[in-house]
Structure formats: structure tokens, C-alpha cells
Amino acid sequence: MRIMIKGGVWKNTEDEILKAAVMKYGKNQWARISSLLVRKSAKQCKARWYEWLDPSIKKTEWTREEDEKLLHLAKLMPMQWRTLAPIVGRTPSQCLERYEKLLDAACAKDENYEPGDDPRKLRPGEIDPNPESKPARPDPVDMDEDEKEMLSEARARLANTRGKKAKRKAREKQLEEARRLASLQKRRELKAAGIDNRRLRKKRKGIDYNAEIPFEKRPPPGFYDVTGEDKTVKQPKFPTTIEELEDFSGVTPKKRELQTPNPMLTPSMTPGGGVTPRLGMTPAREGSSFGMTPKGTPMRDELHINEERDIHDGSKLELRRQADLRRNLRSGLSGLPQPKNEYQIVMQPIPEENEEPEEKIEEDMSDRIDREKAEEEARQQALLRKRSKVLQRELPRPPAASLELIKSSLMRAEGDKSSFVPPTPIEMADEMVRKELLALLEHDNAKYPLDGKMNKEKKKASKRTANGPVVPEIDDFEEDELKGVCA
């Protein structure tokens, strides 16, 4: 029995079979793809595609920026090649190989370094542990019989587009098309006969919320009195202010709990400050002491026997109430957070007298080009901001031929003015606005013509002749002045 060991160096034939198989089966059926290759497993086929054959893999020479990025990331994430490879833009095996090559170049400068002692080099008889990231070996002229058989079988399987499955799919497609045409012909015949076939459709399972109301209960036929349906439902009044919220405990009414005085308590335990409650006293709300009614009951105090005592007790209760208010206010203020006066003073370090001046670094060519480009863009943006809003927003403008007509229509009122009647301030302002508008139109049409070809012809004519088109002068304002006017 012949034992076949899968793996080893890839050949051009195997690479071409793998490419064709990926094009047909995709990148998720590696077991099916590996069945076309006798000496390769599914894991090796996947590794070969993602580390060498994938068109997105970059195989050009390493640049200095990529080397610097690789060394920096290798220092931050040592031995994490699969993590830093997408950042560099290479495969993990390429990053590892390049890193080892850079280390070899650094070690070559050492006097004690001997290239022959490198443990990564293969010795005679050893197998490469990572052949998927190496170039393919050319095919020999006389291929083995198993390789020829593998190639012929792969050709037959990859070129088989009319197999049993393809025939079955084509037959199902034909049946579906015939079924659709038969249904269409049937609907046309029923429509021609005057039969509405929409009612003959089977009702789907479930509820069609677009056609019916779920759990609808239709009223029985007849006449009903609908006068009471227009009555407005009285909504509960919810509190809207803080004062209403303090007394609001819910929508449902709450029973008032009255506290009955106990005559068996001692005077010190009496909740009135030592005064035994008498007739005419009513218990107060929660959180306050007992209070008295403003006056005694008329039927029981007609002789005004308790008048002095009522006045005396009322003053005591008023003082106690004021003390409770002050105590509640003090407790509320004590619960406020304490003020914090935290600040930090930051001072710039005082430069030392003996400090050496920094050495001026010569600017790089690319940085200088970028800086000049940014300055030119800023200058162009500043010039664009100084132009009129019509040029900034690329709005339509009147052509140069109609400029005289516009000028005559705007300045038409000058000939009608009487020298005996002085102009009003509004007329003077209107005249200034028209003059400014004409100056802007003439300046924009002369400096920024509508047609680009006309602009090119004018530039060529200006080069040929010294006298070019005359551009009217307008006031040139700075950006700060324009911002102040806009504000």
C-alpha cells in the first residue's frame, strides 16, 4: 500500500488548479477544493491562497516607510505577526521574513557573526515548514503518472458545466417558465370571459393588516342613538405647579387619618408641649404639633370663659411654629453641598540662561511642497471669499452683450431728475446702490468671463499685445473689515 504524505513545495500546476477551483467554488469550500489536489490538504490550500495567490497580496519591494513601521510595531507587539500584518499592509509570513532579514542585516555588522551558523537555513534532507509562502516550483518535463491523472481529473471536474446538476436546474427552470406562462394565459382567458379571478385566490394564513382590522366586531344592522357619543370625557386634573405637587398624592382620593388624643398620657408625653388637649383642639397634619381651632365652639363657649387662655396658647403655638420653620430651613440649608474653591496655577518654565539654542532642522522636500501647497490653497480660498456671492455660489450672470442694456435701465432715472428739486436721502442711497451694482457687473464680466474659451483667447491676445482688456477697479477690503460689516 502506497502512503501519500500531504504537503511539501507547491508547483505551478497545483497553483493553477487552486486558482481555477477558487473561481468556481469560492473561498468557503476548501475541502472540496483540496479534493482536486492529491498532495495538499484543505488547510494547506487555504493557507496557500491567503498567503501567496490572493490578488490583494502586495509582492513589491519593501519601502523605507514600511520597514520603519514594521520595526516600530514589532517593538510594541513582539511576535504578534497576525495582528500587525494588516497595519503594515503585508501578510504575516512576509512581515516575519522581512523582520528576520533586517535582523540579519543588523547582525552582519557584528564581527563575531557567522552566516553559516544560522539555524533557519534548511539542511540536506529537511522539509520547509512553511512552503505556502514560497514561490512555486516549475513543472518538470516528465511529470509523474499521479500528477498527470490529477491534472486530467481536475480539468474534467472544473470544465464540467453541463453535468447532472446543471441539467436538473435547467429542467426546473423550464418547468417554472411553462407554469408561469400557463397561469398568465389562464388569467387572460378568465378576464376576457368577464370573471374576476381576484376573489378566487386562496386566503393566506394569518391576518392581512392592510385589508382587515384584527378582532373587529361588526355592529348588527339597525338604527342607534348616537347623541351620547359626542360627550367629552372628563380628564383628571394633574398638578402643574410645585405648590400643587406638595398636596398631591395620587388620582384616587386619600382618607384623612385623624389623631385621637389619649387622656391617659402624662403631661410630658402629651404631644402638645405639656398642655393637655381640651375640647376645641384639633390634631394637625403630619410633621407639626397640635393646633387649636381659631375660636371655640359657639354653643359651648358663649360666656367667653376660655378667651384669655386661647390667646395665651395661640401665641405659644405661633412661636413654636416659627421655631419649627427656622429649624426646617436650617436643616435644609445644611444639606446643601459645601462650596469648593479649587484652582490650579500653571506657570511656564523659566528658560535657563545657559540653555543651548535648538539646532535648526532642515525641512524635508515633501514637507515643503505640502506647506507651499497648503499656503496656495489658503490664498485661493481667501481670494474666493473676497469675490461676490454670485461668483462664490456659481449663480447665473448676465452676458457682456446685455451689460449696456442693464446699465441704461438702472441709470435711466438720471435724465428725468430736475435740477430745481434736490434728491432725497433714499434716492441718493438708491443711486449709490445702482452704481455699485454696475461696477460689480463690469468687474466680474471683465475679470471672470462666462466662457472658458473666451478667457483662453483673451490670455493669448494679452500675450501677443501689450494692451489687454481693461478691468474696472473696485475697493479691495480685508477679511476683518468684511466680517465686521457682516456682523
Number of C-alpha atoms within 10 A of each C-alpha: 3 4 5 8 10 11 18 15 18 21 14 14 17 22 20 12 20 23 15 16 21 18 11 12 13 12 13 10 13 19 13 12 25 20 14 21 22 17 19 20 19 16 11 19 22 21 16 21 19 16 18 21 18 11 9 10 15 13 11 6 7 12 9 9 9 16 16 12 15 23 16 12 19 17 10 11 12 11 12 13 19 14 12 21 18 11 13 17 15 21 22 19 18 21 22 18 13 16 16 13 12 14 11 14 11 10 14 13 9 9 7 8 12 10 11 7 8 10 8 8 11 11 9 6 6 8 12 15 10 14 16 23 20 15 14 16 13 10 12 9 6 7 9 10 9 11 15 13 12 20 17 11 14 20 14 11 12 15 12 11 11 10 10 10 10 12 12 12 11 13 12 12 12 12 12 12 12 12 12 12 11 12 11 11 12 13 15 13 11 12 12 10 9 8 13 11 12 8 8 8 7 7 9 7 6 6 12 11 8 6 7 9 10 9 7 7 7 6 6 6 6 5 6 6 6 7 7 7 8 7 7 7 7 6 6 8 7 11 13 8 8 9 9 11 12 9 9 13 10 10 9 7 8 9 6 7 9 10 12 8 17 11 11 8 11 12 14 11 12 17 18 17 15 11 14 18 20 10 11 14 16 16 19 13 13 9 7 13 15 20 19 18 13 11 14 18 11 9 7 11 13 10 9 12 11 13 13 10 9 17 13 11 14 16 11 13 18 12 11 15 15 12 12 15 12 12 12 12 11 11 11 10 10 10 8 8 7 7 6 6 5 5 6 5 4 6 6 5 6 6 7 7 6 6 7 7 6 6 6 6 6 6 8 9 9 9 10 11 11 12 12 12 12 12 12 12 12 12 12 12 11 13 11 13 14 16 12 13 11 11 15 11 8 9 8 9 13 11 12 15 8 9 15 12 10 14 17 11 10 15 13 11 10 10 7 7 11 9 7 6 7 10 12 9 9 9 11 11 12 12 16 12 12 14 15 13 14 18 15 17 20 19 17 20 17 16 13 13 16 16 9 10 10 11 15 11 11 15 14 12 14 13 11 10 9 8 9 13 12 9 13 14 10 10 5 7 9 10 13 9 10 12 9 8 8 7 6
